[in-house]
């Protein structure tokens, strides 16, 4: 066995011979039956290693082979082929009642289990009171085990195992039995064992237990290892398989799981992973809706509206919308209100949708994004994810960063079209590079967990860093922990401490900004007080404070020194991705206020803000292209930028566009 390992499993296989009893013929009576035997391969070459002191979870559906592996590690059974090595004493909690004598008392069974672990009666005398105390069974400890409930069996088994000085602890599902208080107590005890260096192998269907307790996870599927890795990543993949895999969803839906029934309805409705089948979609939505699932009630109502938008059809759909509305679903309440108010008689909304469609077809990016949201959310129209995707895509191509983010998410999750992880990353990256904080954190999380992409911790760290530099507090914490633990990078305690320090200040910095705002606009407070507060925040790295401090210095600039100070703080915030600071610093560079005039650098600043869809920056870039300032003169690019700025509501852009268009026609 390798140095530092507690468990090594190498290529184990296990086959069981299973007998089934069938009638000899259709007419035979029940006693005239024959036994048929068949071999079932349960484990098909499993290999893994567990380090000393490591806590490893086993995940997998019923029948995957988890329990068989744990029984072999406990030497309750042995593999047909392969090798298992376990270093040190093993304590195990397997099937309830295993190793217990049902006619003997709890106290007597404690001694029997102790002897099975190689402990003498004297050894057990020293710990029996602790075991009884932990089990909370003192009043029943001398009763025979046959009168114990399953929860009492679990208490006794766990109490014994936890007090045996073992090197390896093996637990199979027992933590799912018993009341929540005792389960919490068991979790605390296991954490204490882990701190003491005990190696733990835990099989459980409870994701929360595995995520809380385990350093790594082994996913077993059909007798093979499907994945071994960090807990969060493997649990995510396992959970996603349960909810996204068509075969898994069908199995769960047919077994009565209402969430899976609704998910199956979505797959059939949208034609994802299966040929679209509206009858099947309706059937599964109805099953889940009748069981009280709000989302299914909403989906069923929407489907009824699409199939029959007559007054009678709306009445039938409203039954399901009402159920969801009574459960507090806001979207369902809107649907009920729309139907009951009879707003179909008012053609004002239809006119708005028609106008949005006309503007979208002419290429108006803002109208395209708005129309997409109308169809995605079903605002006054039946939901239509494919149409929503179409208009989001057009808006994204026009440069709208929020549409770019939305397209990335829709590609990732298969909303309105088939899943395409490659395109999801492409669009999220475009949005993130254009300054969208949400896209940055989305990418970081996807790469960290392997959500639709190959797991890439270095890429995850890169995007968390980008978001952290732009002021996202959660990303600061992620960067700090990843640098501390060497995840995606070498261990760097200096960098880790820097980001922990930045994260720890976030609440105070927000309060500082709030106090600054109060002082800034309070007529009885000297403005210099606000300046002082923002200066402190800026020096602590608060991007918003850097911008505001720069603005205060700019607005109250009397000396060239104040202009220098304003420029420096705008520069700091601009480099961190603060869009308004990029515009302010661009203006400073363009005009040479407190710094050397640099039109090319100003152009670069305005372009960063314009790429993030800021209409002020787009208008300014249009001016620079029109006049050839900081960039080669290009009237066509100027017109595009003026048009985009005008569509976003910029007041100066329409006149500039009109003038440049008129001049070009002369």
Secondary structure, DSSP 4 states (H G I P E B T S, - for coil): --TTEEEEEEEEEEEEEEEEEEESSTT--TTSEEEEEEEEEEEEEEEEEEETT-EEEEE--TTSSHHHHHHHHTTSS--SEEEEEE-S-EEEE-STTTT--TTSBHHHHHHHHHHHTT--HHHHHHHHHHHHHHHT-GGGTTSBGGG--HHHHHHHHHHHHHHS--SEEEEESGGGSS-HHHHHHHHHHHHHHHHTT-EEEEE-S-HHHHHHH-SEEEEEETTEEEEEEEHHHHHHHHHHHHHH-HHHHHHHHHTT-HHHHHHHHHHHHHTSSS---HHHHHHHHHHHHHTT-HHHHHHHHHHHHHH--SHHHHHHHHHHHHHHHHTT-HHHHHHHHHHHHTGGG-THHHHHHHHHHHHHHTT-HHHHHHHHHHHHHTSSS---HHHHHHHHHHHHHTT-HHHHHHHHHHHHHTSSS---HHHHHHHHHHHHHTT-HHHHHHHHHHHHHTSSS---HHHHHHHHHHHHHTT-HHHHHHHHHHHHHTSSS---HHHHHHHHHHHHTHHHHHHHHHHHHHHHH-TTS-HHHHHHHHHHHHHTT-HHHHHHHHHHHHHT--SHHHHHHHHHHHHHHHHTT-HHHHHHHHHHHHHTSSS---HHHHHHHHHHHHHTT-HHHHHHHHHHHHHTSSS---HHHHHHHHHHHHHTT-TTHHHHHHHHHHHHH-
